[in-house]
Amino acid sequence: MGPQDGLELALQAINHLVHKMGRQDCHFAFVGDGEARIAAIRLSDLLGIRDWVTFPGWADQDEAFTYLSTADLGLEPNLEEIVSPVKGMEYMAFGLPFVAFDLTETKVLGGAAAAYAAPADITGLARLVSELLDDPARRAEMGRIGRARVEQRFCWDRQQQAYVEVYRRLLAPRRNRADRRDYRALEEVSANGG
C-alpha cells in the first residue's frame, strides 16, 4: 500500500457510504502492507469507519485468493492516469466487478467489468458501490465480462507474443550470432510459458 493507491479516497468514499448514505450492511478489507497502511488505519479511525473496514496486513497467495473469491466487489481508487491498475486485473481474474475512477488506462483494462466515477469524485464512487451492492445480477454480469477480458486479452497466453515482438524489434538491428542466439532463447522461454 503506497500513496499512489488512493487509499484515502477509498476511505472517504466508505465514510460517505456509511455516514451520509446510511449504508451499514457492508465491510471492506484492505489487504496488504506498505508505507500508506498506518496512515490509512489512522484515517479510518478519524472518519469513524473502523466497524466497516479491516486492514489484515500482508496476505499469502491462498489468503489473498480467499479475499478475492469471497468479495462482492472491488475498489480501485487509483488516480494515476497512465498506470494500468494491477488490482483491477486481479479483480477481473476472479470474476469480481469493481468501481474505479474514469481514467484512460483503467477503462482500457476494465471496460464494462467496472463502474466509473469522475476522477476523485468520492461521492460518485460511494454511489456506485451502493448501486452495485444492491444489484447482484449486474455484479455477476460485470464479473463475467471481466473474467472473459482476462482470458481473451490479458492472460499470458495472449500477451506473450506481443512481448516477443517487442524483443524481436529491439534485437532486429543486431545481426551478430550472439543476438540471434539470445532471440532463440527468448522464443524458447515464451514457448514454455515463462
C-alpha positions as CSV (number, residue, x, y, z in Angstrom):
1,M,0.0,0.0,0.0
2,G,1.6,3.2,-1.2
3,P,0.5,6.8,-1.6
4,Q,-0.3,6.1,-5.3
5,D,-3.0,3.6,-4.4
6,G,-5.5,6.3,-3.3
7,L,-6.5,4.6,0.0
8,E,-7.6,7.9,1.4
9,L,-10.1,8.3,-1.4
10,A,-11.5,4.8,-0.9
11,L,-11.8,5.5,2.9
12,Q,-13.5,8.8,2.2
13,A,-16.0,7.1,-0.1
14,I,-16.7,4.5,2.5
15,N,-17.2,7.3,5.1
16,H,-19.8,8.8,2.6
17,L,-21.4,5.5,2.0
18,V,-21.8,4.7,5.8
19,H,-22.3,8.1,7.4
20,K,-24.0,10.1,4.6
21,M,-25.9,7.4,2.7
22,G,-26.6,5.3,5.8
23,R,-25.3,2.1,4.3
24,Q,-24.1,-0.1,7.1
25,D,-24.6,-3.6,5.6
26,C,-21.1,-3.7,4.2
27,H,-17.5,-4.3,5.1
28,F,-14.2,-3.5,3.2
29,A,-10.9,-5.3,3.6
30,F,-7.7,-3.5,2.6
31,V,-5.3,-6.4,2.1
32,G,-1.6,-5.7,2.0
33,D,1.1,-3.8,3.7
34,G,3.3,-0.8,2.9
35,E,4.1,2.8,3.8
36,A,0.4,4.0,3.5
37,R,-1.1,1.3,5.7
38,I,-0.7,3.0,9.1
39,A,-1.9,6.4,7.7
40,A,-5.0,4.6,6.3
41,I,-5.7,3.0,9.6
42,R,-5.5,6.3,11.4
43,L,-7.7,8.0,8.8
44,S,-10.3,5.2,9.2
45,D,-10.3,5.9,13.0
46,L,-10.6,9.6,12.4
47,L,-13.5,9.1,10.0
48,G,-15.3,6.7,12.4
49,I,-15.5,3.8,10.0
50,R,-13.4,1.2,11.7
51,D,-16.5,-1.0,12.1
52,W,-16.7,-1.2,8.3
53,V,-13.1,-1.6,7.4
54,T,-10.3,-4.1,8.1
55,F,-6.6,-3.9,7.5
56,P,-5.4,-7.5,7.8
57,G,-1.9,-6.8,6.5
58,W,0.1,-8.9,4.2
59,A,-1.6,-12.0,2.9
60,D,-0.1,-15.0,1.3
61,Q,-1.4,-16.2,-2.0
62,D,-4.1,-18.5,-0.6
63,E,-5.4,-15.9,1.8
64,A,-5.4,-13.2,-0.9
65,F,-7.3,-15.5,-3.2
66,T,-9.8,-16.2,-0.4
67,Y,-10.5,-12.4,0.0
68,L,-10.9,-12.0,-3.8
69,S,-13.1,-15.1,-4.3
70,T,-15.5,-14.2,-1.5
71,A,-15.9,-10.4,-2.1
72,D,-18.9,-8.8,-3.7
73,L,-16.9,-6.1,-5.5
74,G,-13.5,-4.5,-5.6
75,L,-12.4,-0.9,-5.1
76,E,-9.7,0.7,-7.3
77,P,-9.2,4.3,-6.1
78,N,-6.0,4.9,-8.1
79,L,-5.8,8.3,-9.8
80,E,-2.7,7.7,-11.9
81,E,-3.8,8.3,-15.5
82,I,-1.1,6.3,-17.2
83,V,-0.9,3.3,-15.0
84,S,-2.7,0.0,-15.6
85,P,-4.3,-0.8,-12.3
86,V,-3.0,-4.2,-11.2
87,K,-5.8,-4.5,-8.6
88,G,-8.3,-4.2,-11.5
89,M,-6.6,-7.1,-13.3
90,E,-6.8,-9.2,-10.1
91,Y,-10.4,-8.4,-9.6
92,M,-11.3,-9.4,-13.2
93,A,-9.3,-12.6,-12.9
94,F,-11.6,-13.6,-10.0
95,G,-14.8,-12.5,-11.8
96,L,-15.1,-9.7,-9.4
97,P,-16.7,-6.4,-10.6
98,F,-15.0,-3.2,-9.4
99,V,-15.6,0.5,-9.0
100,A,-12.9,2.9,-10.1
101,F,-12.3,6.4,-11.3
102,D,-12.8,7.2,-15.0
103,L,-9.2,7.2,-16.2
104,T,-7.9,6.2,-19.6
105,E,-5.8,3.2,-18.7
106,T,-8.3,1.9,-16.1
107,K,-11.1,2.0,-18.7
108,V,-8.8,0.3,-21.3
109,L,-8.2,-2.5,-18.8
110,G,-11.6,-2.8,-17.2
111,G,-14.1,-1.9,-19.9
112,A,-17.6,-3.0,-18.8
113,A,-16.2,-5.0,-15.9
114,A,-16.0,-1.8,-13.8
115,A,-18.3,1.1,-12.9
116,Y,-16.6,4.5,-13.2
117,A,-16.9,7.7,-11.2
118,A,-15.4,11.0,-12.3
119,P,-11.8,11.3,-11.1
120,A,-11.5,12.0,-7.3
121,D,-15.4,12.0,-7.0
122,I,-15.7,10.2,-3.7
123,T,-19.5,10.8,-3.6
124,G,-19.8,9.2,-7.1
125,L,-17.6,6.3,-6.0
126,A,-19.7,5.7,-2.9
127,R,-22.9,5.9,-5.0
128,L,-21.6,3.3,-7.5
129,V,-20.6,0.9,-4.6
130,S,-24.1,1.2,-3.2
131,E,-25.7,0.6,-6.6
132,L,-23.6,-2.5,-7.2
133,L,-24.3,-3.9,-3.7
134,D,-28.0,-3.6,-4.5
135,D,-27.7,-5.3,-7.9
136,P,-26.3,-8.9,-7.7
137,A,-27.3,-9.6,-11.3
138,R,-25.3,-6.6,-12.6
139,R,-22.4,-7.6,-10.4
140,A,-22.5,-11.1,-11.8
141,E,-22.6,-9.8,-15.4
142,M,-19.7,-7.4,-14.8
143,G,-17.8,-10.2,-13.2
144,R,-18.3,-12.5,-16.3
145,I,-17.2,-9.7,-18.6
146,G,-14.1,-9.1,-16.5
147,R,-13.1,-12.8,-16.4
148,A,-13.6,-13.0,-20.2
149,R,-11.5,-9.9,-20.8
150,V,-8.6,-11.5,-18.8
151,E,-8.9,-14.8,-20.6
152,Q,-9.3,-13.3,-24.1
153,R,-7.0,-10.3,-23.9
154,F,-4.7,-10.1,-20.9
155,C,-3.6,-13.5,-19.8
156,W,-0.1,-14.6,-20.6
157,D,-1.2,-16.8,-23.5
158,R,-2.5,-13.7,-25.2
159,Q,0.3,-11.3,-24.1
160,Q,3.4,-13.4,-24.7
161,Q,3.5,-12.9,-28.5
162,A,3.3,-9.1,-28.1
163,Y,6.3,-9.2,-25.7
164,V,8.3,-11.4,-28.1
165,E,7.5,-9.0,-30.9
166,V,8.9,-6.1,-28.9
167,Y,12.1,-8.0,-28.3
168,R,12.2,-9.0,-31.9
169,R,12.1,-5.4,-33.0
170,L,14.6,-4.3,-30.4
171,L,17.1,-7.1,-31.4
172,A,16.5,-6.9,-35.2
173,P,19.1,-4.4,-36.0
174,R,21.8,-6.5,-34.4
175,R,22.9,-9.2,-36.8
176,N,25.6,-11.0,-34.9
177,R,25.5,-14.6,-33.8
178,A,25.1,-13.9,-30.1
179,D,22.0,-11.8,-30.7
180,R,20.4,-14.5,-32.8
181,R,21.2,-17.0,-30.0
182,D,19.6,-14.6,-27.4
183,Y,16.5,-14.3,-29.6
184,R,16.1,-18.1,-30.0
185,A,16.4,-18.5,-26.2
186,L,13.7,-15.9,-25.7
187,E,11.4,-17.8,-28.1
188,E,12.1,-21.0,-26.2
189,V,11.2,-19.3,-22.9
190,S,8.0,-17.9,-24.4
191,A,7.0,-21.3,-25.9
192,N,7.4,-22.9,-22.5
193,G,5.1,-20.4,-20.8
194,G,7.7,-18.4,-18.9
